[in-house]
Amino acid sequence: MPKEEEKDVYKSLLTQDASPSQNLPLTLEMPIIVEKESATADVSSADFDDHQTLKVQHKPPRKAVVPWALYVERLEQSIAACLASHGKSMSKLIQSLALLTYLVYFAYCMNYSKVVVVVVVVVVVVVVVVVVVIAVIVVVVVAVVVVVVVVIVMVVVEVVVVEVVVVVVVVVVVVVVVVVVVVVEVVVLIVIVVVVIIIIPPTP
């Protein structure tokens, strides 16, 4: 083909209008890539979902911590109420066993197993009962010994009957008072355990 004809062909191709089917679309539907930028330095791109919505992380609420002062205050109030109601008799027994009661209450408030709490309460009550029984036995034995001695002295020395009766009455009164005091203190201790552990809930 001559060069002039070749140029005419190229020129016609360059100036030829394209058909509608050959027209390129004016807009291209290209995917828009959006970078996931964090709002703050503490928020990472993993905190966003596919729709650019910040994911809210629901953290479990922290367990309420019961202050130690609340335990101590309730324990002191219970001991003070007992001493105010029954005087200072056998207060050492209450003070020594109050620590066990406090430990039981502490275990309950720390949400330990109910079985553990029940076992500890039973152990406390058994210890109290054993101490009370031993104290009563000792007092009764001492009283019997005193009465026997008084009777022997009365027979040997021939003391006046009135004095012997007075001594026997005093011994019997002492025994009765000690037994009543011990029983009352045991009941008070059991009431403390029931009230502090069962009735009063552990409020933060």
mmCIF file of the C-alpha atoms, coordinates in Angstrom:
data_MODEL
# 
_entry.id   MODEL 
# 
loop_
_atom_site.group_PDB 
_atom_site.id 
_atom_site.type_symbol 
_atom_site.label_atom_id 
_atom_site.label_alt_id 
_atom_site.label_comp_id 
_atom_site.label_asym_id 
_atom_site.label_entity_id 
_atom_site.label_seq_id 
_atom_site.pdbx_PDB_ins_code 
_atom_site.Cartn_x 
_atom_site.Cartn_y 
_atom_site.Cartn_z 
_atom_site.occupancy 
_atom_site.B_iso_or_equiv 
_atom_site.pdbx_formal_charge 
_atom_site.auth_seq_id 
_atom_site.auth_comp_id 
_atom_site.auth_asym_id 
_atom_site.auth_atom_id 
_atom_site.pdbx_PDB_model_num 
ATOM 1   C CA . MET A 1 1   ? 0.000   0.000   0.000   1.00 0.00 ? 1   MET A CA 1 
ATOM 2   C CA . PRO A 1 2   ? 1.389   3.432   -0.844  1.00 0.00 ? 2   PRO A CA 1 
ATOM 3   C CA . LYS A 1 3   ? 2.381   5.643   2.024   1.00 0.00 ? 3   LYS A CA 1 
ATOM 4   C CA . GLU A 1 4   ? -0.174  8.308   1.157   1.00 0.00 ? 4   GLU A CA 1 
ATOM 5   C CA . GLU A 1 5   ? -3.022  5.795   1.273   1.00 0.00 ? 5   GLU A CA 1 
ATOM 6   C CA . GLU A 1 6   ? -1.673  4.424   4.547   1.00 0.00 ? 6   GLU A CA 1 
ATOM 7   C CA . LYS A 1 7   ? -1.698  7.914   6.052   1.00 0.00 ? 7   LYS A CA 1 
ATOM 8   C CA . ASP A 1 8   ? -5.279  8.424   4.871   1.00 0.00 ? 8   ASP A CA 1 
ATOM 9   C CA . VAL A 1 9   ? -6.341  5.200   6.551   1.00 0.00 ? 9   VAL A CA 1 
ATOM 10  C CA . TYR A 1 10  ? -4.694  6.210   9.833   1.00 0.00 ? 10  TYR A CA 1 
ATOM 11  C CA . LYS A 1 11  ? -6.232  9.663   9.601   1.00 0.00 ? 11  LYS A CA 1 
ATOM 12  C CA . SER A 1 12  ? -9.691  8.216   8.986   1.00 0.00 ? 12  SER A CA 1 
ATOM 13  C CA . LEU A 1 13  ? -9.298  5.908   11.951  1.00 0.00 ? 13  LEU A CA 1 
ATOM 14  C CA . LEU A 1 14  ? -8.305  8.791   14.206  1.00 0.00 ? 14  LEU A CA 1 
ATOM 15  C CA . THR A 1 15  ? -11.127 11.051  13.116  1.00 0.00 ? 15  THR A CA 1 
ATOM 16  C CA . GLN A 1 16  ? -13.824 8.369   12.948  1.00 0.00 ? 16  GLN A CA 1 
ATOM 17  C CA . ASP A 1 17  ? -16.630 8.716   15.582  1.00 0.00 ? 17  ASP A CA 1 
ATOM 18  C CA . ALA A 1 18  ? -17.033 5.785   17.791  1.00 0.00 ? 18  ALA A CA 1 
ATOM 19  C CA . SER A 1 19  ? -20.363 4.020   17.815  1.00 0.00 ? 19  SER A CA 1 
ATOM 20  C CA . PRO A 1 20  ? -22.524 4.123   21.013  1.00 0.00 ? 20  PRO A CA 1 
ATOM 21  C CA . SER A 1 21  ? -21.662 0.539   21.727  1.00 0.00 ? 21  SER A CA 1 
ATOM 22  C CA . GLN A 1 22  ? -18.015 1.387   21.631  1.00 0.00 ? 22  GLN A CA 1 
ATOM 23  C CA . ASN A 1 23  ? -18.281 4.385   23.903  1.00 0.00 ? 23  ASN A CA 1 
ATOM 24  C CA . LEU A 1 24  ? -16.661 3.878   27.247  1.00 0.00 ? 24  LEU A CA 1 
ATOM 25  C CA . PRO A 1 25  ? -18.828 4.588   30.302  1.00 0.00 ? 25  PRO A CA 1 
ATOM 26  C CA . LEU A 1 26  ? -18.422 8.017   31.728  1.00 0.00 ? 26  LEU A CA 1 
ATOM 27  C CA . THR A 1 27  ? -18.241 6.698   35.302  1.00 0.00 ? 27  THR A CA 1 
ATOM 28  C CA . LEU A 1 28  ? -16.567 3.583   36.461  1.00 0.00 ? 28  LEU A CA 1 
ATOM 29  C CA . GLU A 1 29  ? -17.979 1.728   39.437  1.00 0.00 ? 29  GLU A CA 1 
ATOM 30  C CA . MET A 1 30  ? -14.729 1.222   41.206  1.00 0.00 ? 30  MET A CA 1 
ATOM 31  C CA . PRO A 1 31  ? -14.630 0.001   44.822  1.00 0.00 ? 31  PRO A CA 1 
ATOM 32  C CA . ILE A 1 32  ? -13.736 2.784   47.208  1.00 0.00 ? 32  ILE A CA 1 
ATOM 33  C CA . ILE A 1 33  ? -11.222 1.673   49.780  1.00 0.00 ? 33  ILE A CA 1 
ATOM 34  C CA . VAL A 1 34  ? -11.626 3.530   53.034  1.00 0.00 ? 34  VAL A CA 1 
ATOM 35  C CA . GLU A 1 35  ? -8.835  3.291   55.519  1.00 0.00 ? 35  GLU A CA 1 
ATOM 36  C CA . LYS A 1 36  ? -10.027 2.454   59.005  1.00 0.00 ? 36  LYS A CA 1 
ATOM 37  C CA . GLU A 1 37  ? -8.469  5.117   61.115  1.00 0.00 ? 37  GLU A CA 1 
ATOM 38  C CA . SER A 1 38  ? -8.786  4.950   64.870  1.00 0.00 ? 38  SER A CA 1 
ATOM 39  C CA . ALA A 1 39  ? -10.583 7.801   66.567  1.00 0.00 ? 39  ALA A CA 1 
ATOM 40  C CA . THR A 1 40  ? -8.073  7.867   69.366  1.00 0.00 ? 40  THR A CA 1 
ATOM 41  C CA . ALA A 1 41  ? -4.755  6.291   70.026  1.00 0.00 ? 41  ALA A CA 1 
ATOM 42  C CA . ASP A 1 42  ? -6.350  3.704   72.300  1.00 0.00 ? 42  ASP A CA 1 
ATOM 43  C CA . VAL A 1 43  ? -8.849  2.448   69.694  1.00 0.00 ? 43  VAL A CA 1 
ATOM 44  C CA . SER A 1 44  ? -7.436  0.060   67.105  1.00 0.00 ? 44  SER A CA 1 
ATOM 45  C CA . SER A 1 45  ? -8.841  -0.872  63.711  1.00 0.00 ? 45  SER A CA 1 
ATOM 46  C CA . ALA A 1 46  ? -9.962  -4.201  65.153  1.00 0.00 ? 46  ALA A CA 1 
ATOM 47  C CA . ASP A 1 47  ? -12.555 -2.317  67.186  1.00 0.00 ? 47  ASP A CA 1 
ATOM 48  C CA . PHE A 1 48  ? -14.494 -1.456  63.999  1.00 0.00 ? 48  PHE A CA 1 
ATOM 49  C CA . ASP A 1 49  ? -16.878 -3.721  62.161  1.00 0.00 ? 49  ASP A CA 1 
ATOM 50  C CA . ASP A 1 50  ? -17.497 -3.850  58.373  1.00 0.00 ? 50  ASP A CA 1 
ATOM 51  C CA . HIS A 1 51  ? -19.751 -0.775  58.481  1.00 0.00 ? 51  HIS A CA 1 
ATOM 52  C CA . GLN A 1 52  ? -17.243 1.463   60.205  1.00 0.00 ? 52  GLN A CA 1 
ATOM 53  C CA . THR A 1 53  ? -19.133 1.253   63.511  1.00 0.00 ? 53  THR A CA 1 
ATOM 54  C CA . LEU A 1 54  ? -17.142 1.343   66.675  1.00 0.00 ? 54  LEU A CA 1 
ATOM 55  C CA . LYS A 1 55  ? -17.627 -1.876  68.600  1.00 0.00 ? 55  LYS A CA 1 
ATOM 56  C CA . VAL A 1 56  ? -18.561 -1.379  72.230  1.00 0.00 ? 56  VAL A CA 1 
ATOM 57  C CA . GLN A 1 57  ? -16.745 -3.825  74.443  1.00 0.00 ? 57  GLN A CA 1 
ATOM 58  C CA . HIS A 1 58  ? -18.946 -4.784  77.362  1.00 0.00 ? 58  HIS A CA 1 
ATOM 59  C CA . LYS A 1 59  ? -16.722 -5.528  80.314  1.00 0.00 ? 59  LYS A CA 1 
ATOM 60  C CA . PRO A 1 60  ? -18.176 -7.515  83.217  1.00 0.00 ? 60  PRO A CA 1 
ATOM 61  C CA . PRO A 1 61  ? -18.901 -5.328  86.241  1.00 0.00 ? 61  PRO A CA 1 
ATOM 62  C CA . ARG A 1 62  ? -16.379 -5.469  89.003  1.00 0.00 ? 62  ARG A CA 1 
ATOM 63  C CA . LYS A 1 63  ? -17.388 -7.375  92.090  1.00 0.00 ? 63  LYS A CA 1 
ATOM 64  C CA . ALA A 1 64  ? -18.277 -5.122  94.969  1.00 0.00 ? 64  ALA A CA 1 
ATOM 65  C CA . VAL A 1 65  ? -15.677 -5.315  97.688  1.00 0.00 ? 65  VAL A CA 1 
ATOM 66  C CA . VAL A 1 66  ? -16.992 -5.279  101.221 1.00 0.00 ? 66  VAL A CA 1 
ATOM 67  C CA . PRO A 1 67  ? -14.694 -3.152  103.361 1.00 0.00 ? 67  PRO A CA 1 
ATOM 68  C CA . TRP A 1 68  ? -13.053 -4.663  106.390 1.00 0.00 ? 68  TRP A CA 1 
ATOM 69  C CA . ALA A 1 69  ? -14.416 -1.838  108.520 1.00 0.00 ? 69  ALA A CA 1 
ATOM 70  C CA . LEU A 1 70  ? -17.939 -3.151  107.993 1.00 0.00 ? 70  LEU A CA 1 
ATOM 71  C CA . TYR A 1 71  ? -16.998 -6.556  109.411 1.00 0.00 ? 71  TYR A CA 1 
ATOM 72  C CA . VAL A 1 72  ? -15.259 -5.049  112.392 1.00 0.00 ? 72  VAL A CA 1 
ATOM 73  C CA . GLU A 1 73  ? -18.098 -2.612  113.068 1.00 0.00 ? 73  GLU A CA 1 
ATOM 74  C CA . ARG A 1 74  ? -20.776 -5.315  113.073 1.00 0.00 ? 74  ARG A CA 1 
ATOM 75  C CA . LEU A 1 75  ? -18.684 -7.588  115.240 1.00 0.00 ? 75  LEU A CA 1 
ATOM 76  C CA . GLU A 1 76  ? -18.002 -4.828  117.748 1.00 0.00 ? 76  GLU A CA 1 
ATOM 77  C CA . GLN A 1 77  ? -21.686 -3.892  117.859 1.00 0.00 ? 77  GLN A CA 1 
ATOM 78  C CA . SER A 1 78  ? -22.693 -7.496  118.531 1.00 0.00 ? 78  SER A CA 1 
ATOM 79  C CA . ILE A 1 79  ? -20.145 -7.920  121.332 1.00 0.00 ? 79  ILE A CA 1 
ATOM 80  C CA . ALA A 1 80  ? -21.062 -4.553  122.855 1.00 0.00 ? 80  ALA A CA 1 
ATOM 81  C CA . ALA A 1 81  ? -24.760 -5.443  122.812 1.00 0.00 ? 81  ALA A CA 1 
ATOM 82  C CA . CYS A 1 82  ? -24.086 -8.754  124.536 1.00 0.00 ? 82  CYS A CA 1 
ATOM 83  C CA . LEU A 1 83  ? -21.895 -7.206  127.212 1.00 0.00 ? 83  LEU A CA 1 
ATOM 84  C CA . ALA A 1 84  ? -24.409 -4.412  127.805 1.00 0.00 ? 84  ALA A CA 1 
ATOM 85  C CA . SER A 1 85  ? -27.261 -6.886  128.208 1.00 0.00 ? 85  SER A CA 1 
ATOM 86  C CA . HIS A 1 86  ? -25.537 -9.484  130.360 1.00 0.00 ? 86  HIS A CA 1 
ATOM 87  C CA . GLY A 1 87  ? -22.818 -7.554  132.108 1.00 0.00 ? 87  GLY A CA 1 
ATOM 88  C CA . LYS A 1 88  ? -19.182 -8.555  131.985 1.00 0.00 ? 88  LYS A CA 1 
ATOM 89  C CA . SER A 1 89  ? -19.728 -12.083 133.237 1.00 0.00 ? 89  SER A CA 1 
ATOM 90  C CA . MET A 1 90  ? -18.022 -14.652 131.041 1.00 0.00 ? 90  MET A CA 1 
ATOM 91  C CA . SER A 1 91  ? -16.979 -11.865 128.677 1.00 0.00 ? 91  SER A CA 1 
ATOM 92  C CA . LYS A 1 92  ? -13.726 -13.681 127.970 1.00 0.00 ? 92  LYS A CA 1 
ATOM 93  C CA . LEU A 1 93  ? -15.714 -16.578 126.534 1.00 0.00 ? 93  LEU A CA 1 
ATOM 94  C CA . ILE A 1 94  ? -17.585 -14.226 124.209 1.00 0.00 ? 94  ILE A CA 1 
ATOM 95  C CA . GLN A 1 95  ? -14.409 -12.413 123.166 1.00 0.00 ? 95  GLN A CA 1 
ATOM 96  C CA . SER A 1 96  ? -12.556 -15.640 122.419 1.00 0.00 ? 96  SER A CA 1 
ATOM 97  C CA . LEU A 1 97  ? -15.437 -17.156 120.452 1.00 0.00 ? 97  LEU A CA 1 
ATOM 98  C CA . ALA A 1 98  ? -16.241 -13.884 118.675 1.00 0.00 ? 98  ALA A CA 1 
ATOM 99  C CA . LEU A 1 99  ? -13.154 -14.412 116.537 1.00 0.00 ? 99  LEU A CA 1 
ATOM 100 C CA . LEU A 1 100 ? -14.587 -17.696 115.253 1.00 0.00 ? 100 LEU A CA 1 
ATOM 101 C CA . THR A 1 101 ? -17.882 -15.964 114.548 1.00 0.00 ? 101 THR A CA 1 
ATOM 102 C CA . TYR A 1 102 ? -16.006 -13.253 112.659 1.00 0.00 ? 102 TYR A CA 1 
ATOM 103 C CA . LEU A 1 103 ? -14.198 -15.831 110.572 1.00 0.00 ? 103 LEU A CA 1 
ATOM 104 C CA . VAL A 1 104 ? -17.484 -17.528 109.702 1.00 0.00 ? 104 VAL A CA 1 
ATOM 105 C CA . TYR A 1 105 ? -18.996 -14.198 108.668 1.00 0.00 ? 105 TYR A CA 1 
ATOM 106 C CA . PHE A 1 106 ? -15.893 -13.415 106.620 1.00 0.00 ? 106 PHE A CA 1 
ATOM 107 C CA . ALA A 1 107 ? -16.185 -16.745 104.796 1.00 0.00 ? 107 ALA A CA 1 
ATOM 108 C CA . TYR A 1 108 ? -19.868 -16.064 104.099 1.00 0.00 ? 108 TYR A CA 1 
ATOM 109 C CA . CYS A 1 109 ? -19.224 -12.579 102.731 1.00 0.00 ? 109 CYS A CA 1 
ATOM 110 C CA . MET A 1 110 ? -16.426 -13.866 100.532 1.00 0.00 ? 110 MET A CA 1 
ATOM 111 C CA . ASN A 1 111 ? -19.046 -16.104 98.867  1.00 0.00 ? 111 ASN A CA 1 
ATOM 112 C CA . TYR A 1 112 ? -17.398 -19.315 99.939  1.00 0.00 ? 112 TYR A CA 1 
ATOM 113 C CA . SER A 1 113 ? -19.353 -22.534 99.698  1.00 0.00 ? 113 SER A CA 1 
ATOM 114 C CA . LYS A 1 114 ? -22.437 -22.779 101.875 1.00 0.00 ? 114 LYS A CA 1 
ATOM 115 C CA . VAL A 1 115 ? -21.209 -26.175 102.999 1.00 0.00 ? 115 VAL A CA 1 
ATOM 116 C CA . VAL A 1 116 ? -18.035 -24.625 104.377 1.00 0.00 ? 116 VAL A CA 1 
ATOM 117 C CA . VAL A 1 117 ? -20.051 -22.017 106.257 1.00 0.00 ? 117 VAL A CA 1 
ATOM 118 C CA . VAL A 1 118 ? -22.369 -24.632 107.724 1.00 0.00 ? 118 VAL A CA 1 
ATOM 119 C CA . VAL A 1 119 ? -19.441 -26.807 108.792 1.00 0.00 ? 119 VAL A CA 1 
ATOM 120 C CA . VAL A 1 120 ? -17.691 -23.878 110.455 1.00 0.00 ? 120 VAL A CA 1 
ATOM 121 C CA . VAL A 1 121 ? -20.871 -22.868 112.279 1.00 0.00 ? 121 VAL A CA 1 
ATOM 122 C CA . VAL A 1 122 ? -21.379 -26.428 113.499 1.00 0.00 ? 122 VAL A CA 1 
ATOM 123 C CA . VAL A 1 123 ? -17.780 -26.598 114.697 1.00 0.00 ? 123 VAL A CA 1 
ATOM 124 C CA . VAL A 1 124 ? -18.183 -23.306 116.566 1.00 0.00 ? 124 VAL A CA 1 
ATOM 125 C CA . VAL A 1 125 ? -21.379 -24.475 118.266 1.00 0.00 ? 125 VAL A CA 1 
ATOM 126 C CA . VAL A 1 126 ? -19.819 -27.835 119.189 1.00 0.00 ? 126 VAL A CA 1 
ATOM 127 C CA . VAL A 1 127 ? -16.767 -26.107 120.688 1.00 0.00 ? 127 VAL A CA 1 
ATOM 128 C CA . VAL A 1 128 ? -19.009 -23.797 122.702 1.00 0.00 ? 128 VAL A CA 1 
ATOM 129 C CA . VAL A 1 129 ? -21.108 -26.686 123.971 1.00 0.00 ? 129 VAL A CA 1 
ATOM 130 C CA . VAL A 1 130 ? -18.003 -28.649 124.979 1.00 0.00 ? 130 VAL A CA 1 
ATOM 131 C CA . VAL A 1 131 ? -16.569 -25.649 126.833 1.00 0.00 ? 131 VAL A CA 1 
ATOM 132 C CA . VAL A 1 132 ? -19.880 -25.083 128.609 1.00 0.00 ? 132 VAL A CA 1 
ATOM 133 C CA . VAL A 1 133 ? -20.191 -28.740 129.617 1.00 0.00 ? 133 VAL A CA 1 
ATOM 134 C CA . ILE A 1 134 ? -16.645 -28.780 130.980 1.00 0.00 ? 134 ILE A CA 1 
ATOM 135 C CA . ALA A 1 135 ? -17.252 -25.554 132.911 1.00 0.00 ? 135 ALA A CA 1 
ATOM 136 C CA . VAL A 1 136 ? -20.495 -26.874 134.405 1.00 0.00 ? 136 VAL A CA 1 
ATOM 137 C CA . ILE A 1 137 ? -18.856 -30.173 135.398 1.00 0.00 ? 137 ILE A CA 1 
ATOM 138 C CA . VAL A 1 138 ? -15.982 -28.361 137.085 1.00 0.00 ? 138 VAL A CA 1 
ATOM 139 C CA . VAL A 1 139 ? -18.335 -26.066 138.990 1.00 0.00 ? 139 VAL A CA 1 
ATOM 140 C CA . VAL A 1 140 ? -20.563 -28.951 140.110 1.00 0.00 ? 140 VAL A CA 1 
ATOM 141 C CA . VAL A 1 141 ? -17.569 -31.003 141.259 1.00 0.00 ? 141 VAL A CA 1 
ATOM 142 C CA . VAL A 1 142 ? -16.186 -28.063 143.222 1.00 0.00 ? 142 VAL A CA 1 
ATOM 143 C CA . ALA A 1 143 ? -19.580 -27.447 144.793 1.00 0.00 ? 143 ALA A CA 1 
ATOM 144 C CA . VAL A 1 144 ? -19.951 -31.102 145.804 1.00 0.00 ? 144 VAL A CA 1 
ATOM 145 C CA . VAL A 1 145 ? -16.475 -31.115 147.287 1.00 0.00 ? 145 VAL A CA 1 
ATOM 146 C CA . VAL A 1 146 ? -17.250 -27.970 149.250 1.00 0.00 ? 146 VAL A CA 1 
ATOM 147 C CA . VAL A 1 147 ? -20.503 -29.419 150.576 1.00 0.00 ? 147 VAL A CA 1 
ATOM 148 C CA . VAL A 1 148 ? -18.790 -32.671 151.622 1.00 0.00 ? 148 VAL A CA 1 
ATOM 149 C CA . VAL A 1 149 ? -16.039 -30.766 153.385 1.00 0.00 ? 149 VAL A CA 1 
ATOM 150 C CA . VAL A 1 150 ? -18.575 -28.601 155.183 1.00 0.00 ? 150 VAL A CA 1 
ATOM 151 C CA . VAL A 1 151 ? -20.524 -31.651 156.327 1.00 0.00 ? 151 VAL A CA 1 
ATOM 152 C CA . ILE A 1 152 ? -17.347 -33.343 157.579 1.00 0.00 ? 152 ILE A CA 1 
ATOM 153 C CA . VAL A 1 153 ? -16.337 -30.208 159.437 1.00 0.00 ? 153 VAL A CA 1 
ATOM 154 C CA . MET A 1 154 ? -19.823 -29.981 160.936 1.00 0.00 ? 154 MET A CA 1 
ATOM 155 C CA . VAL A 1 155 ? -19.639 -33.546 162.213 1.00 0.00 ? 155 VAL A CA 1 
ATOM 156 C CA . VAL A 1 156 ? -16.114 -33.315 163.536 1.00 0.00 ? 156 VAL A CA 1 
ATOM 157 C CA . VAL A 1 157 ? -16.100 -29.830 164.983 1.00 0.00 ? 157 VAL A CA 1 
ATOM 158 C CA . GLU A 1 158 ? -19.821 -29.758 165.780 1.00 0.00 ? 158 GLU A CA 1 
ATOM 159 C CA . VAL A 1 159 ? -20.493 -26.441 164.052 1.00 0.00 ? 159 VAL A CA 1 
ATOM 160 C CA . VAL A 1 160 ? -23.902 -24.838 164.466 1.00 0.00 ? 160 VAL A CA 1 
ATOM 161 C CA . VAL A 1 161 ? -26.424 -26.138 161.956 1.00 0.00 ? 161 VAL A CA 1 
ATOM 162 C CA . VAL A 1 162 ? -27.404 -22.621 160.847 1.00 0.00 ? 162 VAL A CA 1 
ATOM 163 C CA . GLU A 1 163 ? -23.890 -21.862 159.643 1.00 0.00 ? 163 GLU A CA 1 
ATOM 164 C CA . VAL A 1 164 ? -23.756 -25.101 157.681 1.00 0.00 ? 164 VAL A CA 1 
ATOM 165 C CA . VAL A 1 165 ? -27.074 -24.336 156.031 1.00 0.00 ? 165 VAL A CA 1 
ATOM 166 C CA . VAL A 1 166 ? -25.826 -20.879 155.067 1.00 0.00 ? 166 VAL A CA 1 
ATOM 167 C CA . VAL A 1 167 ? -22.683 -22.317 153.517 1.00 0.00 ? 167 VAL A CA 1 
ATOM 168 C CA . VAL A 1 168 ? -24.657 -24.921 151.578 1.00 0.00 ? 168 VAL A CA 1 
ATOM 169 C CA . VAL A 1 169 ? -27.119 -22.309 150.326 1.00 0.00 ? 169 VAL A CA 1 
ATOM 170 C CA . VAL A 1 170 ? -24.280 -20.054 149.191 1.00 0.00 ? 170 VAL A CA 1 
ATOM 171 C CA . VAL A 1 171 ? -22.621 -22.894 147.301 1.00 0.00 ? 171 VAL A CA 1 
ATOM 172 C CA . VAL A 1 172 ? -25.871 -23.884 145.613 1.00 0.00 ? 172 VAL A CA 1 
ATOM 173 C CA . VAL A 1 173 ? -26.577 -20.279 144.628 1.00 0.00 ? 173 VAL A CA 1 
ATOM 174 C CA . VAL A 1 174 ? -23.092 -19.921 143.142 1.00 0.00 ? 174 VAL A CA 1 
ATOM 175 C CA . VAL A 1 175 ? -23.521 -23.111 141.120 1.00 0.00 ? 175 VAL A CA 1 
ATOM 176 C CA . VAL A 1 176 ? -26.917 -22.020 139.827 1.00 0.00 ? 176 VAL A CA 1 
ATOM 177 C CA . VAL A 1 177 ? -25.634 -18.564 138.891 1.00 0.00 ? 177 VAL A CA 1 
ATOM 178 C CA . VAL A 1 178 ? -22.633 -19.960 137.019 1.00 0.00 ? 178 VAL A CA 1 
ATOM 179 C CA . VAL A 1 179 ? -24.762 -22.456 135.116 1.00 0.00 ? 179 VAL A CA 1 
ATOM 180 C CA . VAL A 1 180 ? -27.310 -19.790 134.180 1.00 0.00 ? 180 VAL A CA 1 
ATOM 181 C CA . VAL A 1 181 ? -24.586 -17.375 133.058 1.00 0.00 ? 181 VAL A CA 1 
ATOM 182 C CA . VAL A 1 182 ? -22.895 -20.022 130.908 1.00 0.00 ? 182 VAL A CA 1 
ATOM 183 C CA . VAL A 1 183 ? -26.178 -21.067 129.291 1.00 0.00 ? 183 VAL A CA 1 
ATOM 184 C CA . VAL A 1 184 ? -27.098 -17.440 128.596 1.00 0.00 ? 184 VAL A CA 1 
ATOM 185 C CA . GLU A 1 185 ? -23.728 -16.749 127.013 1.00 0.00 ? 185 GLU A CA 1 
ATOM 186 C CA . VAL A 1 186 ? -24.054 -19.831 124.792 1.00 0.00 ? 186 VAL A CA 1 
ATOM 187 C CA . VAL A 1 187 ? -27.498 -18.707 123.656 1.00 0.00 ? 187 VAL A CA 1 
ATOM 188 C CA . VAL A 1 188 ? -26.169 -15.213 122.984 1.00 0.00 ? 188 VAL A CA 1 
ATOM 189 C CA . LEU A 1 189 ? -23.309 -16.601 120.927 1.00 0.00 ? 189 LEU A CA 1 
ATOM 190 C CA . ILE A 1 190 ? -25.659 -18.725 118.839 1.00 0.00 ? 190 ILE A CA 1 
ATOM 191 C CA . VAL A 1 191 ? -27.898 -15.688 118.301 1.00 0.00 ? 191 VAL A CA 1 
ATOM 192 C CA . ILE A 1 192 ? -24.871 -13.696 117.136 1.00 0.00 ? 192 ILE A CA 1 
ATOM 193 C CA . VAL A 1 193 ? -23.960 -16.398 114.626 1.00 0.00 ? 193 VAL A CA 1 
ATOM 194 C CA . VAL A 1 194 ? -27.519 -16.601 113.303 1.00 0.00 ? 194 VAL A CA 1 
ATOM 195 C CA . VAL A 1 195 ? -28.040 -12.840 113.073 1.00 0.00 ? 195 VAL A CA 1 
ATOM 196 C CA . VAL A 1 196 ? -24.676 -11.954 111.580 1.00 0.00 ? 196 VAL A CA 1 
ATOM 197 C CA . ILE A 1 197 ? -24.438 -14.812 109.101 1.00 0.00 ? 197 ILE A CA 1 
ATOM 198 C CA . ILE A 1 198 ? -28.010 -15.521 108.038 1.00 0.00 ? 198 ILE A CA 1 
ATOM 199 C CA . ILE A 1 199 ? -30.162 -12.440 108.640 1.00 0.00 ? 199 ILE A CA 1 
ATOM 200 C CA . ILE A 1 200 ? -27.712 -9.623  107.844 1.00 0.00 ? 200 ILE A CA 1 
ATOM 201 C CA . PRO A 1 201 ? -26.684 -9.838  104.171 1.00 0.00 ? 201 PRO A CA 1 
ATOM 202 C CA . PRO A 1 202 ? -23.162 -8.792  103.137 1.00 0.00 ? 202 PRO A CA 1 
ATOM 203 C CA . THR A 1 203 ? -23.829 -5.284  101.802 1.00 0.00 ? 203 THR A CA 1 
ATOM 204 C CA . PRO A 1 204 ? -20.945 -3.446  100.160 1.00 0.00 ? 204 PRO A CA 1 
# 
